[in-house]
Amino acid sequence: MLVVKAGKGGGKPSIWSGVPRWARICTVFGTVLMVLSGAVLVGAEVLMARYEGAVGKADLFGDQAAGAKERKSDIKGPLNILLVGIDPRKPETPPLADSVMVLHVPAGLDRAYLFSLPRDLYVQIPQFGKADFNGGQDKLNAAMSYGSRKAGQNPDAAQGFELLANTVQQVTGIPRFDAGAIINFSGFIKIVDGMGGVTMNIEREVRSEHREPDGTHRKERPGGGGYLGPQAVYQKGTQHLKGWQALDYVRQRYPKNGVPDGDYGRQRHQQQFVKAMVSQAFSADVVTNPIKLDKVLRAAGQSLIFSGRGHSVVDFGLALKGIRPDSIQMMKLPGGSVIEGGNYKGEKFAPEVDDFFAALKNGQLDAFLLEHPEFQNKTK
């Protein structure tokens, strides 16, 4: 056990326990991640304040415009949290949602379900007056881009998140998200490296579309149509990955690179990564090392824009402190391609996914999974 001296003013001593009791909030991956923080930090005023101050804040759901007041009551379940990963882009370029996940926490707040929505899901995007968008059918990841538009200004990712949230609510039947987060993938690399890397089980050999073995970007083929140069290779089996390697691995989605099920395989790899990251973050190597813990928390904060709709990251962390890595059930939602006139339009869910969303809404996911065990994703 590592004891940290009390701060000025004679407050209670801060303790990092060998068995972490972290306040946590799930962010994504990017896929994205974050199921970090914790009760272990309750007395660590300096570290907690640094983390809280590092997290970017924005009105991701339009609550301020709607006149909502901050809620001061304790957080209660069930909870639905929308997690979105984006690639860093130029300020003038509209953001695209590269990874969309929903974390559902039942009323007991001691376990969670995590499922992904395909970025290419072909959906009806609702009308959105703030961006002068009239609505229409398109891929899910485009909702954030349409919603981010501001006349005469650079696109606003937080405003784009609001339209994406509205779209996901329409698709899933979730009436309201209790919190949301945007993860910038460039910051994600720092989180992994701050923890000293992450150990994952690679289910089959995967070859990188984008990176060479030393991490440099492969050169684009003249005239487009792919890349040139040697490829980074992720061998089957247990592998310890650096930040750039982990991000590169979970972004691969082409059969030619070793991912035969395309974007569904990428979703599975992202979820496997999230679970591996959570386990690593809870390891004694991280939680008993104040320097490493500080690096991880600050890196997570700097790569995150969060809205708790009146509650802070730490509030949510404390509410979810009972969740452990083995109590997060990864889900897979089956589907297939939408083809119109011989042209690929995007992805669609299988009919039974409607039953999954109904079970989620009615608090009956356990009963649903007994009848549909194929919805549980392999995460090892």
N, C-alpha and C positions, 0 to 999 in steps of 0.2 A: 504494500500500500504506500502510495506517495502522498505526503501531506504538504500542502502549500500554506505558507504563513498567511495570517489574516492581513487584509489591507489596512489602510489608515482608518482611524476612528474606532478601533477595537471591535470590528465586526466579527461574525462567526468565521472560524477557519474554513478554508476551502479544501476539498478532498477529491483527488482522483482515485477512484476505487479500481482494483484489479478486475472487478466484475462491473462493467460499465452500466450505469443507469442514466442514459442520456435522454435529455429532452430531444425530440427529433421531429423533423419535418421531412417528408419525402419530397424530393424534387425529382428531377429526372435524371434522367440520363440525358443522353443521348444520344442519347439517347441520349440521360440523365439523370441525374442522381442527386440525391441527398437524403439520407435518412440519418442525419447527424445532429449533434448537440446533446445536451442532457442534464438530467438531474444531477449528474456529477458536476455540472457547471453552476448549479444554483448558487453556491457560495463563492464562485470564482468571478467576482464582480468585474474585474478588469478584463478578463478573457471574454466573458459573455458580452460586455459592453462593446468590445472591439468587434466581435462577430456580428452583433446586432447592427452596429454602425456600418459595417462593410456591405451589408445586404442592400441592394438597390430596391427602392419601393416605388410602386406606381399603382394607379387606379385601373387595374386590369379588367374590372367588370363594369365600369361606369357608375360605381356607387356614389361618387361625389357629385356627379351631375344629377343623379336621382335624388339628392338631398339626404342620403343615408347618414346616420350618426354612428360613431364608433361604438361597438358593443363592448361592454365591460364584463359581461357575465362569463362564467366558466364555459369552456368548450365542451360540448357534449356530442355524442354520436347518435346516429350514424353520420359519417362524413364522406364527401366526395371531393377529391382534389385533382385539378387538371394540371398536368405537367407537360411542358412543351419545350423541345430542344430546337434551337436555330443555329445555322451557320453564321459566322461573322461575315458581314457584307459591307459594301460601301454605304455611307450614311444616306446617299440619295437613292439607294436600291431598296425596293420593298422587301421585307423579310418573308421567308417561306418557312412553314413549320415542317422541319425535317423529321421530327419524332413527336408523336402525340400519344400520351399515356394518361390513364385515369387510375388513381389510387382510391379504392373504396374501403372504408374502415367501418365495420359494424358497430352497433351501439355500445358494445363492451369495451371498445378502444384497445383491445389486446391482440388483435390480428388484423390482417389486411389482404385485399385482393388487388393485384395489379394487372391491367390489361392494356393492350395497344390497339390503336385504330390505324389502319394502313394510311400512309400519307397520300396514296393514290385512290382512296375510297371515293367513288363517284357519288356525290351528294347534291342536295338542293341547299345552296347557301342563301340564307334569308336576307331580305332587304336591310340596309344599314345606312340610315340617314347621315350619320356623322361623317361618313366617307363618300356620300353621294353615290352609294352603290344600290342598284335596283334589285339585286338578287339574281340568281340563276344557277344552273347546274355546272359543276366543275369538280375537280379533285379537291379533297379536303384541305390539303396543304395550301391551296390558293386562297382560302378564306382569310388567313392572316394577312396576306398581301393586299387583297381587296380592302380589308378593314383598316389598313394602316395609312391609307391615302389622306393627305391634308393639302388643301389647295394652297399653292405657293410656298409650301414647307416640305422639309424632308419627311419621309414616311415615319409613322409613330408605331413602334412594335407593340406598345401597351394597348393602343387603340385597336390594332389588328388582333391582339389576343382576345379582345372583347367579342369581335365578330366570330372568331374561331370557337370561343366558348359557347356562343349562341348556337352555332352550327352543331357542335358536339352534343349539346343538350337536346337539340331537335332529333339527332340520330339515335341517341341512347335512351331518351325519355327521362333523363336526370333533370329534375325541375330547377335545380340551382346548385352551383358549385360553392363549396364552403371556403375554398382557398385555391390559389393558382400560382404557378411559377414559370418563368421563362429562364432556360439555361442556355448560356452562350457556350458553344462547344470548345472555343479556344481556351476558356477558363477551366474546362473539364480536364484538360491535360495536366494542369497544375495541381488539381485535386489528387489525381492518381500518383503523380510524382511526389507530392507532399506526403503520401502514405508509404512511399518507397516501392510503388508499383502494385499490381494486383495479380493474384494467381487465379487462373481460369482453366476449366476443362474445355479444350478445343475438340468438338465432336467429329470433325473431319478436316483434312488439309484444306486451307483456304489461301488463295493467292491474291495479293493486293492489286487493285485496279489503279491505285493512285500513288503508291510509295515504293521506293527502292529499298533494299535491305538495310541501308544505313539511315533511313527515315527521310531522305530528300525526296522531293516531289518528282515523279516521272515526267518526262517531257511529252508534250502533246504531239501527236503525229501530224505532220504537215498536211493542211487541208482538213484537219479534224478526223473524226472516226476512231478515236482511241489514243493510246499512249505508247511510248517507246521506252526501252531500257529494262533492266532486270527488275523483278518484282519481289517485294517482301513476301515471305511465306510463313504461314502460321501452321505448324505441324500438329497433327492429331495427338491428343493427350494433354496432360497437365503442364501448363506453361505459365511462367511469370512474365508479365508484360509491363513495359514502360507506358507512360501516358500516351505518347503518340501511337504506339502499337495497339493499345486497347481501343482507342478511338478509331483507328484505321480498320481494325478487325470487325468491329460491330457496325461499320458502315458498308461493308461489302454485301452485295445483293444480286450478283449475276451468276447464273449457272456456270459460265465459262471460268469463273474464279473459284468455283467449289461450293457454291450455295445453290443447290438444285431447286429449292422451293422459293427462290427470289426474295421478295420483300417480306414474306411470312417467315422465312429463315432469318432474315435480318432482325425482325421483331423478336424472335426467340433468342438470338444472340444478345440483343440489347437487354432483355430481361435477365438472362443468365449473368450478364455483366453487372447489372444493378444488384443482384443478390450476392455476387462475389464481392462487390465493393462494400456492401453493408457488412458482410462478415469480416472483411479486412478492417473496416473502420472500428469494429467492436473488438478487435484483437488487442491483447495486452501490449503488443508492440506499439500501438498507436495511443491507446488511452492512458498508459502509464508514462508516456513520453511527452511532457508539456510542450517541448519545442515542436515536435512532429504534429501534435494535436493542434497547436496554434496555427501551423502552416496549413493544415487541412481545412480548419474552420474558416480561416481568412480567404483561402482560395475558393472555397465553396461560396462564401459571401460575395466575393468579387465577381463571380460568374453568374450571379442569381438576381433576377428581379422578382419580387414576391408580393402578393397581396393576400392577406389573411382576413380581409373584409372586416377590419376593426380589431383583429388580434395580430400580435407580432409573431415572428418566427419562433421566438423562445416560448410564447404561449402555446403554440401548436406542438413544439418539441416536448414540453412538459405533459401535454394532454396525451401524447402518443408514446410516452416513455415505456409503456408496458409491451410494446411490440418488439419482437426479436426477429433476427433474420429467418429463422425456421418457421416463423408464424406468418410470413408473407407468401401467399399462394399466387404463383404466376399463372395467368390464364392465356389461352389462345382462342381466338374467335375465327372459325373457319369461313372461307369465302372463295371467290373465283373472279374471273375477268368479266368485264362488261364489253361486249362487242356489238357495235351498231354499224350496219352497212359495210361489214368487213373491217372496220377500224376499231382499234383499241381505245376505249374511253376512260378506263380506270378499273377499280376493283369494286366488288359488292360482297356483302355478307351472305352467308347461307341462311335459309329460312329459320333454322333453329336458334340463330343468334337473337331473334326477337324474343324467344322464351328466356334466354339468358338475361336480357335487359329487363324483362318483366320480373324475373326472380330477384334481380338486384334491387329494383324499385320496391318490391314487397318484402325485402329482408329474408329471402328464401334461397340464397345461393348454396347453402350446404345441401339442402334437399335436391336442388337442381344438379349439383355435381355428383350426387349419388346415382342419378339416372344418366348423367352425361360425363363420365370420367374422362372422356377424350378432350374435354375443354381444359383440363389441367396440363400446363406446359411442362415439359421436361427441362429442369434447370441445373442438372449436374453434368 
